[in-house]
Amino acid sequence: MTTHRIHHRTATVRGHEIHYREAGPADAPVLLLLHGFPTSSHMFRDLMPLLADRYHLVAPDHVGFGRSSAPAATEFPYTFAGLAEITDEFTEQLGLKEYALYIQDYGAPIGLRLALAHPERVTAIITQNGNAYEDGLGAEAWAPVLALIAERTPATEEPVRAISAPEGIKWQYLHGVTDPTLVSPDAYEHDAALMARPGQPEIQLDLISDYGSNFALYPAFQEYFRTTQVPLLAVWGGHDEIFVPAGALAFQRDLPTAEIHLLPTGHFALETHAGQVAALMDDFLARRV
């Protein structure tokens, strides 16, 4: 595969600066890459050059993440609906009329909200540990989050704060990885540095407290799958304990032709398997879109 340069650009949406990475020909089929927690478009740094000769790739940093604006939690409503609205306006500003979605972690409920709002725009979905079923929730990993969603108190906030701490971030990158030496420390140290900025604890607590709004939309997401039969590829870290493999397999209940690949790695599969993911995407998109 030929590699291509990645551009780093900004757009302004509702007064907020949105940083995004962009690569590939402007007239090529669009791939909209939506990152998860606690990272940014940085997670796509190895994937994008592998696909940029055939696709137009756009990867924004969500508000509060990466190099995008991070207004204080008192100044911006950190909800998944709010982030989806910003992303929707971002795509319209860039003139993205049609795109395949790549969704991971937080990117899944954001991207699937776009699909509900504009099903005609979504040509395909690639989900990399991007969940839409209760089956996918790892019991141990989600226990503190579910407690926070049920009742937000200092006692329920404390264990969730640890998820954004350096050791919690490192665990997300390394757990389930067969050979942890393949994961660059730059990845989790990059995220940890951004999560250490002033105001981040409140931002992330507000957002994760809102995760219950995504559970409420799971039936709507699943109905969208059934009615549209959107082509879907799951390239899933099979050792992930946050979004477990049952979440990948569940897509076939509503999308019988969904293609599921469980890779021998963890939550951030691109850290170790970017080449394999790119090859699976290329084959899938050539056949199904």
N, C-alpha and C positions, 0 to 999 in steps of 0.2 A: 504493500500500500504506500502510495506517495504521501509525504507529509507536507503540510502547508502552514503558513504563518497564522497566528491568532492575533486579532486586533482587540485592544482594550478601549472601550468607549463609554460614554455616559449619555443618559437621557434624563430629562426632568419631567416627572409625573406628579401632578398635584403639589408642586413645589418641592418634591423630594428628588434628590439626585440618585438615579439608578445606574450603578455600574454594570456593564455587561461585556462578555467576551463574544466575539463574532468571527466567523471564518467561513470560507467557501464562496463560490460564485453567487452573486445576488439573484440570479435567475434559476438557481437549482432548487430542488424540493427542500422545504424548510424543516429543520429539526429544532424544536424548542426544548431546551434542557433545563429542568427545574430541580435545584439541589435540595438537600435535606438539612437537618440539624446535626451538628453545630457548625456546618461548613458553609460553603459559598460556591460560586462558579469555579473556584479553585479545584473542586473535585473532578472537573471535566478536562483538566489540563492535558492529560495523556490521551484521552479519547478523541478530542476534537481534531487534532492533526491527522488522525487515522481515517477520518471520514470526510475531510474538508475538500477533497478533489471532486466529490460527487454530490455533496449536500451543502446547503446554506445553514450553518449552525449558529444559534443564538442562545446564550446562557446568561440570564440576569442574576444578580445577587438580590435576594429579597430585602425589603426594608428591614433594617436592624441587623443585617448580616453582611459579611464581606466588606466591600468598599462602598456599598450603598449607604445612603443617609441612615442614621440611627437616632431619630429624635427620642427624647425621653418618653418613658411610658405614660407620663402625665400629659404629654403633648400629642400622642398618636395612639389610636386604638389598636393594640396588637392583638388582632384576631385573624383567623384563617380566612374569613370572609373578606376582611380588609386587605390582606395581602393578595388575595385573588383579584380583587377589584383593581389594585395597582398594577398587577401583572397583565390583566386584561387591557387596561388603558395603554400599558407599555407596548403590547403587541400591536395595538391599533396605531399608535404613534409611529412604529417602525413599518407599518403597512404589511404586516404578516396576515394575509387573508386565509391561508391554509397551512397547516403544519402537523407534523407528527410530534407527539409529546413523549419526552423522556422524563419519567418521574421517579424520584427516590425520596423515601422518608417524608419530611414535611412537604416536599414537592408534589406528593401524590394528592393530598386533599386540595392543594392549591390548583394543580393541573386539572383534576377531575371536576372542580367547580367551573373551570373554563369550558370543559367538555359539556357540562349540563347547560351552560349559558349559550354555547355556540357549537352544537354537535356537528353542524355542517362544515366547520373549520378543521376538525380533527381527522386526519387521514389514517392514523394508527397510533397505538400506545406501546411504548417500551417501558416496562416497569422493572426497576432494579431495587428490590426490597422497598417497594412503594405499595402500601397496603390499602385494601378496600373491603376487608372481611374480618369479622371478629376472630375467625380461625387463625389469623396471622399474628395475634397478640401474644407474645411470650409472657407467660404468667409471672415469672419472677421479675423480669425487667419492668413490667407494667404495673406491678402492685403499688409502688409509691406514687406513680402518676395517677392511677385510678383513685387513690386516697385523696390526693390533692384536688382532683376534679369533683369528688364528692363533697369535700369541705376544705376550703382554703384557710388554713390557720398557720401560725408560726411552726407548729409541730409537723404539719404535713408539708410545709414548704422546705424544711431543712433537708430531708433526703433527696428532694428533687434538685436543690441547689448543687448537690454533689455531682449531678450529671453534667453540669457545665464547668466543673472544676477541672484542672489539668489532668488529674488521674482518671476522672470519669470520661473525659474526651479520649484519652489514650486507650482506655479499655474498649471504647466503641470501635476504634480502628484495629485493635489487635485481637480481640476475642474471636475465636473461630477461624483464625488464619493458620493454615498448616505450617507455614514457615514465616514467622513474624519478621525475620530479617529482610524480607522482600518489601516491607512497608517502610517507606521513607519517614523518619522522624519529623521531617519538614512538614508533613501533612498535619499531624495532630498538634505540633507546636505552633503552626500557623493559626489553626483554629483557636487554640488555647490563648494565644496572644490577643486575638480579636475579642474573645469572650471575656477577657480581663479588663476591657475598657469600662470607664465609668458608666453606670446606668444599665449595663447589660444584665445583671441579676434580675432587676425588675422587669426588663423587657422580656426575658426568657420565661420568667414565672407567669407573666400575663399570657404569653402565647401558649405555653403548655397547659395552663389552666383552662384554656379555651378548646383543648383537644376534644372534649366531649361533643362539641359542635360537629366534628367530623364523624363520630360514631352515629350521630343522628342522621347524617346524610348517606350512610352506607346503603340503606335500601334504595335511595334515589340513584346512587352510583350503579348499583347492581341492575336496576331497571334500565338505566342507560345502556349498559352492556347488552342486556337481552334484546332491547328494541333496535339498537343500531348494528349489533354484531360487528363492532369496530375491530379491525385486526389488532391482535395483542400478542406481544412477545414478553415473557417474563424471564429475565436473566438475573437470577436470585442467588445471593450468597447463602448456600445451603446450611451453613453452620451459624447463621445469625440467630441470636437469642432474643433480639428485640422484635423483629418481624420474622417469625419462624416460617419454615418451608410450607406448612399447611396453608399459609396465606397466599403463596404462589399457586398451589394446586387448586385453591378454591375458585380461581378465575374460570376454570373449565366448567364449573356448574352453570354459568351464564353465557360463557363463550366456548362452546365445545371445540372450536378449532384453534383456541389459544395455544401458543407454543411455549412450553415451560422447560427451562434449563436450570437445574440446581447446580451451582458451581461450588467447588470445594474451598470455600472461603467464607468470610464474615460479612458484616453489615456494609462495609465500603468495598464492594467487589472490584471497583475500578483500580484500587491501589495495587492489586495483584493480577487482575485478569482483564485489563483494558483491551489488549489485542484480541482476546477471545470474544469479548463482548462486541467489539467493533465488527468482527467477522460474522457473528450471529446476526447483528443488526443489518449488516449489508445484505446478507442472504435473505433475511426475512422481508426487508423493505423492497428488494428487487422482485420478490414473488408475490407479495400481498398488497402492495400499494401501486 
